[in-house]
């Protein structure tokens, strides 16, 4: 998709009053040049490090505020997995510190493929804030377009965001097991982790029985930008996921799966997130584990 082309299905979102989940670099640049009231969140994050704040301090989009996925967008690791839902009061406080108010247009970005940005997008929507968009292509698309960066950390006026949880569907372990039988449960991890050949993070390898492997790498092109909705619909249809069925997604700890939820959203397919994901599933030794391609 050409960078200057309009986002697909933009009219559909306008007709329903919903905010399109993506924004392209030229559109964001125009907003910033007009000094439109945009809360810009830098969500760069890497599972194995280094901390995203280091990347932020080396250079970020002008006016962007750093949000820490581990600290601000997830609760402490434990029984609910490695990145469980934060307490509403904690998430509310984190978003207020970042300058988010009830009427804010929030734009969130990460390095390129929107993995971390999608978790922030999903979290804001789960807690009741619909005016949030992901910068398609992220930091890389911005810099490749030749736009300036900043190392200044802006002074932030605290926002008045109110966390109202439960605005998007979620799954627990029992719900994920049932969905794998009666609907479509997508495993967003790489194929080797799904098959149980590798498990670099969690203590048990494999997948939830009945889940279908749909690595999030297949949702984006080589530039890290999402595929057009038509191609995403084709991809998910081949996996049996359509808007005629109940669909859910999980990954290792509910981060990558949020990317899957965003891709499904672009394809017009509502889906529930198993926030605890595999790290929660394997914390209960009574939960069955499948391996291989079955």
N, C-alpha and C positions, 0 to 999 in steps of 0.2 A: 504494500500500500504506500503510495507516495506521501511523503511527510506533509505536503501542503494540501492533501485531499481532505475533504470533510470526514469525520468519523462515521463509520457505517451505522445505519439505523438511528441517526441523530434525531430525525423527525419523529420516529416512534416514541422516543423518550420525551420529546417536547409535547406530544399530544397527550401523554399520560401524566405530565407534570413531574416526572422523575428526572433526577440528575444523571446524565450519562456517566458510567463509571470510569471512563477514560478521558484524558485531555492530551492533545498533542502539543509539541514544543511551540509551534507558531502561535497557537491560541493562548498558551500560558504567557508567552513573551508579550503578546498584545495586552493581556490583563495587567501584567507588571508595569509595562510602559505607561499605561493609563493610570497607574497607581490605584487600581481597583483593590477593594478590601479582600485580600486573599491571605489565608493562613497557610504558609508553605512549610511542610514537615519533611525533614530529611530522615529517612528510616533505614539508612544503609546499615547492614548487619551481615555477619558471616558466622556460620555455625561453629567453625573451628578457629575463628579469630582472623585478623586482629579486631579489636573492638571498633564498631562503626564510628565512634566519636573521633578516632584518629583520622579517618578519612574526612570527616566533617571539618576538622580543624585545618586540614591541608587545603581545603577549598570546597565551597558549596554554592548552591544557587543563591543569589542575593536575597537577603531577608529570611532565609530558611532557618528554622529552629530544629535542633536535633532531638529526636525521640528515641529512646533506648528500648528496643523490642523486649529484651529480657526484663528490664526494670519497670517500664511504663505501660507495656501492652500485654503483659502476662503476669500471673501470680507466681509465687515461689514454687520451684519444682517439688514434687511430692506425689501423693497418692493419685492426684488428677493428671499426672504426666509431667513432662519437662517444661511445657509452656501452657499451663492451665489458664482458664479465665481469671483475670484479676478481680478483686473485690470491686464492686461498683464505685465505692468512695475513693479507692486508690486510683482507678482509671479516670474518674472525674477530676481528681486533683492533678493528675499528670497532664490531662488535656487542657485544664485551665492554666497550668504553668506554661504550656506551649502557646497560649493565646486563643484557644478555641472557645468561641461563644455559641449560643444557641442558633444564631442566624449566620454563622461564618460559612463561607465557601472554603473548604479545606482541600488542598492539593498535596498529595504525598508522593514521594519518589524514593527509589533506592538506586543501586548501581546501574542496572539495565533491565533485568527480566521481570521486575515487579514482585518477586517472591516475598520479600519483607514488606514492601509497600502494600501488598494485597492483605496481609494480616492486619495492618493498621486500618485499611479501608474496611475490612470486614468487622473489626472491633468497633469502630465508630458507628457503623450501621447497626450492629448488634445492640449497642448502647443508645440507639435512638437518634443518631445524627445522619441524615440522608444526604446532606450537601457535601459530599466528599468524592474526590476524583483522583485517579492514579495517573501520574505522568507516564504515558506510554513510551518505553525506551529509556526512561529514567535519566540519571546523571549523564550517561554516555551519549544519549541522543541530544541532550542540551549542549554538551561540549562539542560534539561533532557538528552541530549547527553553527558553531562559532560564537555562542553567546558568552557573556562575561561571567566570571565567578567571583566569589568574595571569601575572605577569611575573617571578616568581622562577625562577631556574634551579636545579633540585634537585641536591643532592650525590648522586652516583651511586656505588653500590658496584659495582666491576667484576664482570662476570659470568664464567662459565666455559664459554660457548658454544664448541663445536668445529665447525669448518666441514668438512662431508663432502660434497664436490661431486658432481654427477651424479644427483641424486635426482629431477629432472624432465627431460623430453626437450628437446633443443635441436637446432637446425639450423645448418649452415653454408651457404655459397652454393650448393655443389653439391647439398646435400640440399634446399634451398628450390626450386631449379630442377626437381629430380626430382618433388617433391611437387606443384608447380604442374601437372605433366603427369599424374601417376598418382593424386593425391588432391585435396585442397582446400587452397590457400594463400590466406589472407585478408590483404589489405592494409588496415591499420587507419587509414590516413591519410585526411584530407579528400579529397573527390572531385576537387577541382581539382588537387591534387597527384598523385593517382593518374593522372589523365588527362594530366598533363604540362603543364597550363596555367599552373601556378605552382610554383615551387620556391624558397622563401625561405631555405633552409638549405644544402642539398646542391648540388654543382656541376652535376649532371645531373638533368633532370626526366623523369618517366615512372614506369613500374612494371615489376616482373618479369613477363615474358611468361607468360600463363596464370593470373596471380593475379586474385582477385575482390575488388572493393572493398567493405569493410565498415567504414565510419568508426565509431570508438568512441562518437561522439556518439549513435549509435543504440542504445547499450547502457543508457543512463540516461534518466531523465525530466528535466523542466525544473528539478527541485530537486537534480539531481546524483546521485540515488539510483538504484541498479540496478533495471531492470525485473524483474518476477517471472520465475522460471525458465521458466514456460510460454511467455511472450511472447518470451523470449530463444531458446528452442528453435524457435519459429515463425520468428523472424528468421533464424537460422542455417540452418534447413532450406530457406528460400527461396534461400539462397546455395549450397545443395548440401552444407552442412556438417552431418553427423550423426555419431552414435557408431558408425556402420557403416563409416566411412571414416577414412583417415589425414588429420588436419587439422593445419595449422600457421598461424602468424601472424607478420607483420612490420610495421614502420612505418618511421619515419625512422632511429631509433637504438635500438630495443628497449625504449623506455619505454611509449609508447602501446600497443604490441602486448602488453605484459604485462597491460594493462587488458582487452584482447581475450581473453587466456588466462583471466583471472579470470571474465569473462562466460561464456565457453565452459564453464568449470568449473561455474558455477551452473546452466548448461543441461544438465549431465551429459555433456559432450563433451570427452574428453581431447584435448589439443593441444600441439604443440611450438612453442617460441619461437625464431625466428631472431634471436638477440641482436644481431648486427651490423647487421641489417636493411638498409635502402636505402643508408645511409652506407657500409656495408661492400661492398654489391653494386657500387656505382658506382666504388669504388676500384680495381676491375679493369676496364680499358677493353675487355677481351674479352667481358665479360658483356653479353648483349643487353638492349636497353631497348625497351619497348612504350609507346605513347601512345594516347590516346583511350579509349573505353569497352570495347574488345575485351578 
